[in-house]
Amino acid sequence: MTKKIILRDDEMPTQWYNVVPDIPGGLKPPLDPETKQPMSAEKLSAVFPMGLLEQEMSSERFITIPEEVQEIYKIWRPSPLVRATSLEKALGTKAKIYFKNEGVSPVGSHKANTAVPQAYYNMKEGVKRIATETGAGQWGSALSFATSKFGLECKVYMVRVSYDQKPYRKSMMHTFGAEVVASPSMETKIGRQILAEYPDTPGSLGIAISEALEDAFSRDDTKYSLGSVLNHVILHQSIIGLEAKKQMEIAGDYPDVIIGCCGGGSNIAGLVNPFIPDYLNGKKIRFVGVEPASCPSLTMGKLAYDFGDVAQSTPLLYMYTLGHDFIPPGIHAGGLRYHGMSPIVSALVRENIMEAVKVHQIECFEAGVLFAKTEGIIPAPETCHAIRATIIEATKDLNDPKTILFNFSGHGLIDMGSYDKYFSGDLQNYDYPAEQIAKSMANLPKI
Ligand SMILES: Cc1ncc(COP(=O)(O)O)c(C=O)c1O
């Protein structure tokens, strides 16, 4: 039996796929918080290069991947599609389980797929320095790698709890030449404000985004970069699904279910979106987004216009949200601790094209350990969420020979501290913090 399907370099897709024109009912535009009118490209160009803004607003289905980006992609792409035969055996299921291994990138996750084009378009437009946030540290390392390829400086605001939990992510960013501070930091006005009020805060992606934006607004040589959520990020991630489609065809199979974990929505959308046209043409296929029970934006949030950050400095995005000032508990999948969800994934859920489920972190680590013992790769805590949902799906009916495809968004080799906590019984499951969420929902902007 074929264990893994590898494409040659010259079989790598040369265009990204943009799902936006194919979303039934379309997307609602981002709004300017001051005027409540659609945000203009001019205003956004203070923080993003035009090349990325054009993609953000594009209604073209296919967009060519610049050759310089393709060359860097080839360091690790096309990524392997692997059949999890040993996991299937351990579960005693007749289901076929495939995973797309995005852990093979230089920094260990899918985040490099968008970091490289983002650094490229900034470099093309003469930007010298990029400021960003990072939750788990995966995005910060990916952007540090990408900026080093194009000779740009990089400043990373790293969510406090991850900064303390994952010292080697910092080392990785330093290796690529980036500067890293724990967020909230004393380096920005919003950081100082939050620290004065909550000196022991674990931080959140919403706070770190505010700091990185403030940094970019305050310097002429600097633009801002986001590792998830936005349309252009999801466009870049479509390379995952485009490759997977070719590889499934070579395997002579087609997925009945596609599963991915959801932080801001980029890895699941990257894998799922290229399959959407088939779905719309009547193909029977289910898409399942998996989120942590402690930060359940899709399953417990509200579809509304909200800010992407705590300081209310982003445009208003129409998305499932728990409220922009919700600070989720410090769970070990830092990349899933975001109050909102990408407008694209939100629209897919709104249209009942994608389902959403929530899972607890202890069961996720248990699934990750089983995956490591069977398939030999230690998954990132975020990825463990997709594996947990895959196991649930594959064991619902052990005799159902369905085909499951999940996104292996990243390896966990820099997350061993979290595994240690799991092994020593120090992890706890957090239930949906209803009271805290209700409080931040009351602060949703009135549109
Ligand atoms: C390995 C990994 N998987 C998943 C995610 C979640 O992000 P997204 O939903 O944008 O893919 C992250 C975010 O940091 C991550 O590092």
The ligand as an SDF file (V2000), in Angstrom:
LIG
                    3D

 16 16  0  0  0  0  0  0  0  0999 V2000
    0.5440   24.5830   14.1490 C   0  0  0  0  0  0  0  0  0  0  0  0
   -0.6200   25.5170   14.1100 C   0  0  0  0  0  0  0  0  0  0  0  0
   -1.8170   25.0440   13.7030 N   0  0  0  0  0  0  0  0  0  0  0  0
   -2.8960   25.8390   13.6510 C   0  0  0  0  0  0  0  0  0  0  0  0
   -2.8430   27.1600   14.0400 C   0  0  0  0  0  0  0  0  0  0  0  0
   -4.1080   27.9740   14.0140 C   0  0  0  0  0  0  0  0  0  0  0  0
   -4.1330   29.0080   13.0880 O   0  0  0  0  0  0  0  0  0  0  0  0
   -5.0470   28.9590   11.8150 P   0  0  0  0  0  0  0  0  0  0  0  0
   -6.4300   28.6730   12.2650 O   0  0  0  0  0  0  0  0  0  0  0  0
   -4.9110   30.3040   11.2140 O   0  0  0  0  0  0  0  0  0  0  0  0
   -4.5150   27.8910   10.9330 O   0  0  0  0  0  0  0  0  0  0  0  0
   -1.6340   27.7110   14.4660 C   0  0  0  0  0  0  0  0  0  0  0  0
   -1.5430   29.1270   14.8440 C   0  0  0  0  0  0  0  0  0  0  0  0
   -0.5950   29.6220   15.3610 O   0  0  0  0  0  0  0  0  0  0  0  0
   -0.4960   26.8560   14.4950 C   0  0  0  0  0  0  0  0  0  0  0  0
    0.6790   27.3180   14.9060 O   0  0  0  0  0  0  0  0  0  0  0  0
  1  2  1  0
  2  3  1  0
  2 15  2  0
  3  4  2  0
  4  5  1  0
  5  6  1  0
  5 12  2  0
  6  7  1  0
  7  8  1  0
  8  9  2  0
  8 10  1  0
  8 11  1  0
 12 13  1  0
 12 15  1  0
 13 14  2  0
 15 16  1  0
M  END
$$$$
